Amino acid sequence: VAKIAVILFIPVLLCQMGKEIRTLQGIGRVLLWGGFSSACVLFLTDNLSTAIIVFGITCILIFVVHPKTAPFAALVSVGLVILLVGVQIISATMSTSENFRMRRIIAWLNPEEYAAEGAYQTLQGLYAIGSGGFFGKGLGNSAQKRIIPEVQNDMILSVICEELGIFGAIVVLILFAMLLYRLLFIAQNAPDLYGSLIVTGIFAHIALQVVLNVAVVTNTIPNTGITLPFISYGGTSILFLMAEIGIALGVSGKIELEE
Protein backbone atom coordinates (compact mmCIF):
# COMPACT_ATOMS: atom_id res chain seq x y z
CA VAL A 1 0.00 0.00 0.00
CA ALA A 2 2.83 2.41 0.89
CA LYS A 3 4.57 1.82 -2.44
CA ILE A 4 1.49 2.68 -4.50
CA ALA A 5 0.70 5.61 -2.18
CA VAL A 6 4.15 7.10 -2.73
CA ILE A 7 3.97 6.46 -6.49
CA LEU A 8 0.68 8.40 -6.65
CA PHE A 9 1.40 11.10 -4.05
CA ILE A 10 4.97 12.26 -4.74
CA PRO A 11 4.14 13.15 -8.40
CA VAL A 12 1.32 15.40 -7.07
CA LEU A 13 3.88 17.29 -4.98
CA LEU A 14 6.30 17.54 -7.89
CA CYS A 15 3.61 18.87 -10.25
CA GLN A 16 2.43 21.45 -7.71
CA MET A 17 5.96 22.68 -6.95
CA GLY A 18 6.93 23.36 -10.55
CA LYS A 19 10.32 25.09 -10.76
CA GLU A 20 10.62 25.12 -6.96
CA ILE A 21 11.90 21.53 -7.16
CA ARG A 22 15.14 22.94 -8.61
CA THR A 23 15.95 24.54 -5.26
CA LEU A 24 17.39 22.84 -2.19
CA GLN A 25 14.28 23.84 -0.25
CA GLY A 26 12.04 22.12 -2.78
CA ILE A 27 14.14 18.94 -2.82
CA GLY A 28 14.20 18.90 0.97
CA ARG A 29 10.43 19.25 1.13
CA VAL A 30 9.84 16.25 -1.13
CA LEU A 31 12.52 14.21 0.63
CA LEU A 32 10.82 15.02 3.93
CA TRP A 33 7.59 13.44 2.69
CA GLY A 34 9.47 10.44 1.30
CA GLY A 35 11.41 10.06 4.54
CA PHE A 36 8.20 10.31 6.59
CA SER A 37 6.58 7.58 4.47
CA SER A 38 9.64 5.35 4.87
CA ALA A 39 9.73 5.95 8.61
CA CYS A 40 6.06 4.99 8.90
CA VAL A 41 6.70 1.76 6.99
CA LEU A 42 9.69 0.94 9.20
CA PHE A 43 7.80 1.77 12.41
CA LEU A 44 4.61 -0.10 11.53
CA THR A 45 6.13 -3.19 9.91
CA ASP A 46 9.79 -3.23 11.03
CA ASN A 47 10.58 -3.90 7.36
CA LEU A 48 13.72 -1.97 6.44
CA SER A 49 13.77 -3.32 2.86
CA THR A 50 10.36 -1.88 1.98
CA ALA A 51 11.26 1.41 3.69
CA ILE A 52 14.39 1.65 1.52
CA ILE A 53 12.37 0.99 -1.64
CA VAL A 54 9.77 3.63 -0.71
CA PHE A 55 12.50 6.22 -0.12
CA GLY A 56 14.33 5.08 -3.27
CA ILE A 57 11.21 5.71 -5.39
CA THR A 58 11.05 9.25 -4.00
CA CYS A 59 14.73 9.91 -4.79
CA ILE A 60 14.40 8.59 -8.36
CA LEU A 61 11.35 10.79 -9.02
CA ILE A 62 13.27 13.85 -7.80
CA PHE A 63 16.23 12.88 -9.98
CA VAL A 64 13.99 12.59 -13.06
CA VAL A 65 12.40 16.04 -12.70
CA HIS A 66 15.56 17.89 -11.64
CA PRO A 67 17.44 19.47 -14.59
CA LYS A 68 20.94 18.78 -13.21
CA THR A 69 22.63 15.43 -12.55
CA ALA A 70 25.96 16.57 -11.06
CA PRO A 71 24.59 17.17 -7.50
CA PHE A 72 23.02 13.70 -7.46
CA ALA A 73 26.23 12.07 -8.71
CA ALA A 74 28.19 13.82 -5.96
CA LEU A 75 25.60 12.80 -3.35
CA VAL A 76 25.69 9.14 -4.45
CA SER A 77 29.51 9.15 -4.37
CA VAL A 78 29.58 10.55 -0.82
CA GLY A 79 26.91 8.04 0.23
CA LEU A 80 28.92 5.11 -1.14
CA VAL A 81 32.05 6.25 0.70
CA ILE A 82 30.10 6.57 3.98
CA LEU A 83 28.54 3.15 3.39
CA LEU A 84 31.92 1.49 2.76
CA VAL A 85 33.41 3.08 5.87
CA GLY A 86 30.39 1.97 7.91
CA VAL A 87 30.69 -1.61 6.66
CA GLN A 88 34.37 -1.70 7.61
CA ILE A 89 33.60 -0.38 11.10
CA ILE A 90 30.85 -2.95 11.57
CA SER A 91 33.10 -5.80 10.45
CA ALA A 92 35.89 -4.67 12.79
CA THR A 93 33.93 -3.87 15.95
CA MET A 94 30.57 -5.70 15.91
CA SER A 95 31.41 -9.34 15.23
CA THR A 96 29.25 -10.43 18.18
CA SER A 97 26.33 -8.02 17.68
CA GLU A 98 22.87 -9.21 18.77
CA ASN A 99 21.10 -7.00 16.21
CA PHE A 100 19.88 -9.22 13.35
CA ARG A 101 20.56 -6.53 10.71
CA MET A 102 24.14 -6.17 11.92
CA ARG A 103 24.54 -9.96 11.88
CA ARG A 104 23.38 -10.01 8.24
CA ILE A 105 26.11 -7.56 7.30
CA ILE A 106 28.72 -9.54 9.21
CA ALA A 107 27.52 -12.80 7.60
CA TRP A 108 27.68 -11.12 4.17
CA LEU A 109 31.31 -10.14 4.76
CA ASN A 110 32.28 -13.61 6.05
CA PRO A 111 29.73 -16.09 4.62
CA GLU A 112 31.81 -19.24 5.20
CA GLU A 113 32.48 -18.34 8.83
CA TYR A 114 28.79 -17.76 9.51
CA ALA A 115 27.47 -20.59 7.32
CA ALA A 116 25.40 -22.06 10.16
CA GLU A 117 23.83 -18.71 11.04
CA GLY A 118 23.01 -15.67 8.90
CA ALA A 119 24.74 -16.83 5.72
CA TYR A 120 23.14 -20.28 5.42
CA GLN A 121 20.41 -19.20 2.98
CA THR A 122 22.84 -17.18 0.83
CA LEU A 123 25.42 -19.96 0.64
CA GLN A 124 22.85 -22.59 -0.32
CA GLY A 125 21.57 -20.22 -3.00
CA LEU A 126 25.08 -19.81 -4.38
CA TYR A 127 25.50 -23.60 -4.45
CA ALA A 128 22.28 -23.81 -6.48
CA ILE A 129 23.53 -21.19 -8.96
CA GLY A 130 26.89 -22.93 -9.31
CA SER A 131 25.45 -26.42 -9.77
CA GLY A 132 23.08 -25.32 -12.54
CA GLY A 133 25.78 -24.50 -15.06
CA PHE A 134 24.78 -22.67 -18.24
CA PHE A 135 21.67 -24.63 -19.26
CA GLY A 136 20.66 -26.07 -15.86
CA LYS A 137 19.52 -29.48 -14.63
CA GLY A 138 16.08 -29.27 -16.21
CA LEU A 139 12.77 -27.83 -15.06
CA GLY A 140 11.72 -29.37 -11.72
CA ASN A 141 15.07 -31.08 -11.09
CA SER A 142 16.43 -28.70 -8.46
CA ALA A 143 17.87 -30.36 -5.35
CA GLN A 144 18.64 -27.16 -3.44
CA LYS A 145 15.01 -25.99 -3.35
CA ARG A 146 14.43 -28.61 -0.62
CA ILE A 147 17.23 -27.07 1.46
CA ILE A 148 17.14 -23.29 0.93
CA PRO A 149 14.90 -21.58 3.52
CA GLU A 150 12.00 -19.57 2.04
CA VAL A 151 13.17 -20.48 -1.46
CA GLN A 152 9.80 -19.53 -2.96
CA ASN A 153 10.25 -15.92 -1.87
CA ASP A 154 13.47 -13.90 -2.12
CA MET A 155 15.71 -16.79 -3.30
CA ILE A 156 13.57 -17.98 -6.22
CA LEU A 157 16.16 -16.81 -8.76
CA SER A 158 18.71 -19.30 -7.39
CA VAL A 159 16.33 -22.18 -8.24
CA ILE A 160 15.76 -20.72 -11.71
CA CYS A 161 19.54 -20.73 -12.18
CA GLU A 162 19.80 -24.35 -10.96
CA GLU A 163 16.95 -25.69 -13.11
CA LEU A 164 17.31 -23.51 -16.22
CA GLY A 165 20.92 -22.43 -15.83
CA ILE A 166 22.47 -19.04 -16.37
CA PHE A 167 20.69 -19.02 -19.73
CA GLY A 168 17.30 -19.18 -17.99
CA ALA A 169 18.26 -16.38 -15.60
CA ILE A 170 19.36 -14.24 -18.56
CA VAL A 171 16.00 -14.84 -20.25
CA VAL A 172 14.19 -13.74 -17.07
CA LEU A 173 16.30 -10.58 -16.84
CA ILE A 174 15.69 -9.83 -20.53
CA LEU A 175 11.93 -10.09 -19.90
CA PHE A 176 12.26 -7.61 -17.02
CA ALA A 177 14.32 -5.33 -19.28
CA MET A 178 11.58 -5.44 -21.92
CA LEU A 179 8.92 -4.59 -19.33
CA LEU A 180 10.99 -1.70 -17.98
CA TYR A 181 11.63 -0.44 -21.53
CA ARG A 182 7.89 -0.36 -22.21
CA LEU A 183 7.28 1.52 -18.96
CA LEU A 184 10.00 3.98 -19.97
CA PHE A 185 8.32 4.41 -23.37
CA ILE A 186 4.95 5.11 -21.71
CA ALA A 187 6.52 7.62 -19.31
CA GLN A 188 8.24 9.47 -22.17
CA ASN A 189 5.05 9.69 -24.24
CA ALA A 190 2.46 10.26 -21.50
CA PRO A 191 0.01 13.07 -22.28
CA ASP A 192 0.76 14.97 -19.06
CA LEU A 193 3.49 15.33 -16.45
CA TYR A 194 1.52 13.64 -13.68
CA GLY A 195 0.94 10.50 -15.75
CA SER A 196 4.58 10.46 -16.79
CA LEU A 197 5.77 10.67 -13.18
CA ILE A 198 3.37 7.94 -12.02
CA VAL A 199 4.73 5.53 -14.64
CA THR A 200 8.27 6.60 -13.71
CA GLY A 201 7.50 5.69 -10.10
CA ILE A 202 6.24 2.25 -11.20
CA PHE A 203 9.41 1.84 -13.27
CA ALA A 204 11.52 2.78 -10.23
CA HIS A 205 9.69 0.33 -7.96
CA ILE A 206 10.06 -2.68 -10.26
CA ALA A 207 13.65 -1.81 -11.23
CA LEU A 208 14.73 -1.39 -7.60
CA GLN A 209 13.23 -4.72 -6.56
CA VAL A 210 14.79 -6.61 -9.48
CA VAL A 211 18.24 -5.09 -8.94
CA LEU A 212 18.17 -5.62 -5.17
CA ASN A 213 16.88 -9.19 -5.47
CA VAL A 214 19.56 -10.18 -7.99
CA ALA A 215 22.21 -8.50 -5.82
CA VAL A 216 21.05 -10.45 -2.73
CA VAL A 217 20.92 -13.81 -4.54
CA THR A 218 24.46 -13.30 -5.90
CA ASN A 219 25.68 -12.10 -2.47
CA THR A 220 26.61 -8.67 -3.87
CA ILE A 221 24.80 -7.01 -0.97
CA PRO A 222 23.63 -8.31 2.45
CA ASN A 223 20.43 -10.35 2.53
CA THR A 224 17.47 -7.95 2.64
CA GLY A 225 14.46 -10.17 1.93
CA ILE A 226 13.46 -8.41 -1.30
CA THR A 227 11.20 -10.51 -3.52
CA LEU A 228 11.52 -10.86 -7.30
CA PRO A 229 8.53 -9.07 -8.90
CA PHE A 230 5.88 -11.27 -10.59
CA ILE A 231 7.87 -14.45 -9.85
CA SER A 232 8.29 -14.78 -6.08
CA TYR A 233 5.43 -16.31 -4.07
CA GLY A 234 3.05 -13.86 -2.41
CA GLY A 235 -0.59 -12.96 -3.04
CA THR A 236 -0.52 -9.31 -1.95
CA SER A 237 2.73 -8.75 -3.82
CA ILE A 238 1.33 -9.83 -7.19
CA LEU A 239 -1.96 -8.02 -6.45
CA PHE A 240 -0.31 -4.63 -5.99
CA LEU A 241 2.17 -5.17 -8.82
CA MET A 242 -0.69 -5.92 -11.20
CA ALA A 243 -2.50 -2.84 -9.88
CA GLU A 244 0.58 -0.77 -10.78
CA ILE A 245 0.67 -2.28 -14.27
CA GLY A 246 -3.04 -1.48 -14.61
CA ILE A 247 -2.31 2.15 -13.73
CA ALA A 248 0.50 2.22 -16.30
CA LEU A 249 -1.84 0.79 -18.95
CA GLY A 250 -4.37 3.47 -18.04
CA VAL A 251 -1.78 6.15 -18.79
CA SER A 252 -0.73 4.28 -21.94
CA GLY A 253 -4.33 4.28 -23.21
CA LYS A 254 -4.33 8.08 -23.28
CA ILE A 255 -1.29 8.32 -25.57
CA GLU A 256 -2.31 9.52 -29.02
CA LEU A 257 -0.21 7.79 -31.68
CA GLU A 258 0.41 9.48 -35.00
CA GLU A 259 -0.75 7.48 -38.02
C-alpha positions in Angstrom: 0.0 0.0 0.0 2.8 2.4 0.9 4.6 1.8 -2.4 1.5 2.7 -4.5 0.7 5.6 -2.2 4.2 7.1 -2.7 4.0 6.5 -6.5 0.7 8.4 -6.6 1.4 11.1 -4.0 5.0 12.3 -4.7 4.1 13.2 -8.4 1.3 15.4 -7.1 3.9 17.3 -5.0 6.3 17.5 -7.9 3.6 18.9 -10.3 2.4 21.4 -7.7 6.0 22.7 -7.0 6.9 23.4 -10.5 10.3 25.1 -10.8 10.6 25.1 -7.0 11.9 21.5 -7.2 15.1 22.9 -8.6 15.9 24.5 -5.3 17.4 22.8 -2.2 14.3 23.8 -0.2 12.0 22.1 -2.8 14.1 18.9 -2.8 14.2 18.9 1.0 10.4 19.2 1.1 9.8 16.3 -1.1 12.5 14.2 0.6 10.8 15.0 3.9 7.6 13.4 2.7 9.5 10.4 1.3 11.4 10.1 4.5 8.2 10.3 6.6 6.6 7.6 4.5 9.6 5.3 4.9 9.7 6.0 8.6 6.1 5.0 8.9 6.7 1.8 7.0 9.7 0.9 9.2 7.8 1.8 12.4 4.6 -0.1 11.5 6.1 -3.2 9.9 9.8 -3.2 11.0 10.6 -3.9 7.4 13.7 -2.0 6.4 13.8 -3.3 2.9 10.4 -1.9 2.0 11.3 1.4 3.7 14.4 1.7 1.5 12.4 1.0 -1.6 9.8 3.6 -0.7 12.5 6.2 -0.1 14.3 5.1 -3.3 11.2 5.7 -5.4 11.1 9.3 -4.0 14.7 9.9 -4.8 14.4 8.6 -8.4 11.4 10.8 -9.0 13.3 13.8 -7.8 16.2 12.9 -10.0 14.0 12.6 -13.1 12.4 16.0 -12.7 15.6 17.9 -11.6 17.4 19.5 -14.6 20.9 18.8 -13.2 22.6 15.4 -12.6 26.0 16.6 -11.1 24.6 17.2 -7.5 23.0 13.7 -7.5 26.2 12.1 -8.7 28.2 13.8 -6.0 25.6 12.8 -3.3 25.7 9.1 -4.5 29.5 9.2 -4.4 29.6 10.5 -0.8 26.9 8.0 0.2 28.9 5.1 -1.1 32.0 6.3 0.7 30.1 6.6 4.0 28.5 3.2 3.4 31.9 1.5 2.8 33.4 3.1 5.9 30.4 2.0 7.9 30.7 -1.6 6.7 34.4 -1.7 7.6 33.6 -0.4 11.1 30.8 -3.0 11.6 33.1 -5.8 10.4 35.9 -4.7 12.8 33.9 -3.9 16.0 30.6 -5.7 15.9 31.4 -9.3 15.2 29.2 -10.4 18.2 26.3 -8.0 17.7 22.9 -9.2 18.8 21.1 -7.0 16.2 19.9 -9.2 13.4 20.6 -6.5 10.7 24.1 -6.2 11.9 24.5 -10.0 11.9 23.4 -10.0 8.2 26.1 -7.6 7.3 28.7 -9.5 9.2 27.5 -12.8 7.6 27.7 -11.1 4.2 31.3 -10.1 4.8 32.3 -13.6 6.0 29.7 -16.1 4.6 31.8 -19.2 5.2 32.5 -18.3 8.8 28.8 -17.8 9.5 27.5 -20.6 7.3 25.4 -22.1 10.2 23.8 -18.7 11.0 23.0 -15.7 8.9 24.7 -16.8 5.7 23.1 -20.3 5.4 20.4 -19.2 3.0 22.8 -17.2 0.8 25.4 -20.0 0.6 22.8 -22.6 -0.3 21.6 -20.2 -3.0 25.1 -19.8 -4.4 25.5 -23.6 -4.4 22.3 -23.8 -6.5 23.5 -21.2 -9.0 26.9 -22.9 -9.3 25.4 -26.4 -9.8 23.1 -25.3 -12.5 25.8 -24.5 -15.1 24.8 -22.7 -18.2 21.7 -24.6 -19.3 20.7 -26.1 -15.9 19.5 -29.5 -14.6 16.1 -29.3 -16.2 12.8 -27.8 -15.1 11.7 -29.4 -11.7 15.1 -31.1 -11.1 16.4 -28.7 -8.5 17.9 -30.4 -5.4 18.6 -27.2 -3.4 15.0 -26.0 -3.3 14.4 -28.6 -0.6 17.2 -27.1 1.5 17.1 -23.3 0.9 14.9 -21.6 3.5 12.0 -19.6 2.0 13.2 -20.5 -1.5 9.8 -19.5 -3.0 10.3 -15.9 -1.9 13.5 -13.9 -2.1 15.7 -16.8 -3.3 13.6 -18.0 -6.2 16.2 -16.8 -8.8 18.7 -19.3 -7.4 16.3 -22.2 -8.2 15.8 -20.7 -11.7 19.5 -20.7 -12.2 19.8 -24.3 -11.0 16.9 -25.7 -13.1 17.3 -23.5 -16.2 20.9 -22.4 -15.8 22.5 -19.0 -16.4 20.7 -19.0 -19.7 17.3 -19.2 -18.0 18.3 -16.4 -15.6 19.4 -14.2 -18.6 16.0 -14.8 -20.2 14.2 -13.7 -17.1 16.3 -10.6 -16.8 15.7 -9.8 -20.5 11.9 -10.1 -19.9 12.3 -7.6 -17.0 14.3 -5.3 -19.3 11.6 -5.4 -21.9 8.9 -4.6 -19.3 11.0 -1.7 -18.0 11.6 -0.4 -21.5 7.9 -0.4 -22.2 7.3 1.5 -19.0 10.0 4.0 -20.0 8.3 4.4 -23.4 4.9 5.1 -21.7 6.5 7.6 -19.3 8.2 9.5 -22.2 5.0 9.7 -24.2 2.5 10.3 -21.5 0.0 13.1 -22.3 0.8 15.0 -19.1 3.5 15.3 -16.4 1.5 13.6 -13.7 0.9 10.5 -15.8 4.6 10.5 -16.8 5.8 10.7 -13.2 3.4 7.9 -12.0 4.7 5.5 -14.6 8.3 6.6 -13.7 7.5 5.7 -10.1 6.2 2.3 -11.2 9.4 1.8 -13.3 11.5 2.8 -10.2 9.7 0.3 -8.0 10.1 -2.7 -10.3 13.7 -1.8 -11.2 14.7 -1.4 -7.6 13.2 -4.7 -6.6 14.8 -6.6 -9.5 18.2 -5.1 -8.9 18.2 -5.6 -5.2 16.9 -9.2 -5.5 19.6 -10.2 -8.0 22.2 -8.5 -5.8 21.0 -10.4 -2.7 20.9 -13.8 -4.5 24.5 -13.3 -5.9 25.7 -12.1 -2.5 26.6 -8.7 -3.9 24.8 -7.0 -1.0 23.6 -8.3 2.4 20.4 -10.3 2.5 17.5 -7.9 2.6 14.5 -10.2 1.9 13.5 -8.4 -1.3 11.2 -10.5 -3.5 11.5 -10.9 -7.3 8.5 -9.1 -8.9 5.9 -11.3 -10.6 7.9 -14.5 -9.9 8.3 -14.8 -6.1 5.4 -16.3 -4.1 3.0 -13.9 -2.4 -0.6 -13.0 -3.0 -0.5 -9.3 -1.9 2.7 -8.7 -3.8 1.3 -9.8 -7.2 -2.0 -8.0 -6.5 -0.3 -4.6 -6.0 2.2 -5.2 -8.8 -0.7 -5.9 -11.2 -2.5 -2.8 -9.9 0.6 -0.8 -10.8 0.7 -2.3 -14.3 -3.0 -1.5 -14.6 -2.3 2.1 -13.7 0.5 2.2 -16.3 -1.8 0.8 -18.9 -4.4 3.5 -18.0 -1.8 6.2 -18.8 -0.7 4.3 -21.9 -4.3 4.3 -23.2 -4.3 8.1 -23.3 -1.3 8.3 -25.6 -2.3 9.5 -29.0 -0.2 7.8 -31.7 0.4 9.5 -35.0 -0.8 7.5 -38.0 
